[in-house]
Amino acid sequence: MTAREDILSRIRTALQDSPEAPQIPREYRSESGMETEKLIELLVDRLVDYKAQVAVVAEAEVPATVASLLEGARSYVVPEGLDGGWLAGMDDAGTGGARRRVDSPAEPLSVTDLDGTDAVVTGSAVAVAETGTIILDGSASQGRRAISLVPDHHICVVKAADIAGILPEALRRIDGTRPITMISGPSATSDIELERVEGVHGPRRLDVIIAR
Amino acid sequence: MTTFLGMPALPAFGSGNLFAGESFPKAAHRELGNAQLRANLGHATHTIRDKRQAVVSELPDWEQLRDAGSAIKESVMARLPDLLEEFEKNFTARGGVIHWARDAREANEIVAGLVRETGETEVVKVKSMATQEIGLNEYLEEQGIEAFETDLAELIVQLDHDKPSHILVPAIHKNRTEIRDIFLREMPGADPALTNEPPVLAMAAREHLRRKFLTAKVAVSGANFALADSGTLAVVESEGNGRMCLTLPETLITVMGIEKLLPTWQDLEVFMQLLPRSSTGERMNPYTSLWTGVTEGDGPQNVHLVLLDNGRSAALADEMGRSALHCIRCSACMNVCPVYERTGGHAYGSTYPGPIGAILSPLLTGIEAEENSSLPYASSLCGACYDACPVKINIPDILVHLRSVDVDSKRGTRKVPSQMDVGMKAASWALSSGKHLGLVEKGLPLGRLAAGRDKKIKKLPGIAGGWTQSRDIPAPPTQSFRDWWAKEHKSAAPSQAAPSRDDKETQQ
């Protein structure tokens, strides 16, 4: 007997009393009913609590905000499908000195290249206001998982329309079979005497730009 | 529904790091002598407990989420064979490879074989209870494969050649100075000027592991959840070491207990609310990674999953105990447990300490295995664990159930009655009628003779000596309550009783 057959048969033997699968009570909240302004306010509060930096700006101000956040960076990476308009400020603001690296499925950057890159700019699929969580699903504006992981500074643009109030609302908006990363604040550990330290292996700095 | 057609078989118990090598009372007695351990643990458990309470109180629907979580898990257990097959079909359809392992040895061999196929001799590891349970690191080492733990706490424990003592924060028994000393002693290239500040130590770990992450070709992980309807796996973590291992290497090998399934993607919304708040006391953990088989151009292209039984089917066969398999390894129960708080995790022997370990370990191994029969007694049955459990595992009831299984398993194996048998028989006689009890109580004042001048009994003989080993008993009063009552009320008429002395006092 293969291990598979053996284990399945053991489980069937164990369930000889034929327990019934209960109905799942789903009385928990599935909608928050929050207005956009309230959603933004709550998301900002949660993100700040996690020691992420947040800027709430009009969509037209995104390029200037990105440029100011990238000040001092020698290089940054973007996914091929990122809204090019968001990077417009990089030349106008005179910070074009930072080298832009584009990661694409056809020409992915090596891990060593990513490690030598100071920052990354991505979009996001959806955010959860109540928990301060940003969800990336690997689609064009976010790219593959490695680019938002290896560089030490992650600048993430969240569109106000993509903010959900609570987790059930957010998970309904994404396809679970995509490679998904949920981010709530920068990398952190509490393993030494439970004292929270921001920044271990993931990006130590997380900047979130919320675009109205 | 499937109908069982096979022959009933003996339960197949688990192997690996699931056994207490000595009885809990013995181990606990030794651990209690370590004041540093108790101080570290007391600080840690109380801090997490308070944080957890604060974020749980924020949610208006916490109890509804617990109800849903509990019912989902009960449903998973009832439908486990079907769900496993559904998961296998979906994970495989997207390029993942499934392996089945009956026990620790088989799981270890599968992982080692997969690593060998890659030609590598090093793997990076995400913290995982399942691989701790099967003793994977030790097995790989015997096979000439080096496994690097990448979670900070696991790294500390590994460098110190120690064992984890908590599910969530495995190095909780060590303080910052101990950790600095371990780094200085065991971490190659550690800066001799290393201070004991947590940010400095965390950065030292970052430096130490960075090159490993960037060059590793093979990673090993556990999984927090597996979604049957999509074939998706999930790992919940904080540091980013998980993301590093799950996305940068070419080959990813995940080891997961068969009980970790959830039926649908929608169920994730329940557990991703229950788990972070119950474990670290955060609204959400910093990073969660989800992957479904292989995604071209993103992450490992060789993706394996080892589905582990190792005693889970045996635990499932215990109708009363099977809900222990609902456990999502949040560790909320150990952070509220008065016994765990004082003894620490090592006293439980197994990979799974605390209240959940006290039921899970004997269920996985069988109660007669080694010293695991002592584990269900490692509790005051105060019920705090049940209140804290996000999936409502009734740990106190299962503890009592396992105690009875233990007693039954020992029944008839002794030729002469034990002290416990004699004591129980005497108690049964004494409690069977008021007259009997009255007679026994007449003897109580004799107990005062056993007490010293401080009115405390310090040492009882025989089996009762277990009680006085770690506490004193106050000397019995000069008269029993029943004697006092009889004396107070002997002149009172039943209907119009004269106010007693106490009543007069309260009436002024």
Interface residues (C-beta under 8 A of the other chain):
Chain A: T2 A3 R4 D6 I7 L8 S9 R10 I11 R12 T13 A14 L15 Q16 D17 S18 P19 E20 A21 P22 Q23 I24 P25 R26 E27 Y28 R29 R46 Y50 P105 P108 V111 T112 D115 V128 E130 T131 G132 T133 G138 R144 R145 A146 L149 V150 L167 P168 L171 G176 T177 R178 P179 I180 T181 M182 I183 S184 G185 P186 S187 A188 T189 S190 D191 I192 E193 L194 E195 V197 G199 V200 H201 G202 P203
Chain B: M1 T2 F4 G6 P8 A9 P11 A12 N40 H43 A44 T47 I48 P60 D61 Q64 L65 D67 A68 A71 I72 E74 S75 M77 A78 R79 L80 P81 L84 E85 R94 H99 W100 A101 R102 E106 T150 D151 L152 A153 I156 V169 A171 I172 N175 R176 I179 P198 P199 L201 A202 A205 R206 L209 R210 F213 L214 L227 S230 G231 T232 S238 E239 G240 N241 R243 M244 L246 T247 L248 I258 W265 Q266 D267 L268 E269 V270 M272 Q273 T280 E282 R283 M284 N285 P286 Y287 T288 S289 L290 W291 T292 T295 E296 G297 D298 G299 L307 D309 S313 A314 L316 A317 E319 R322
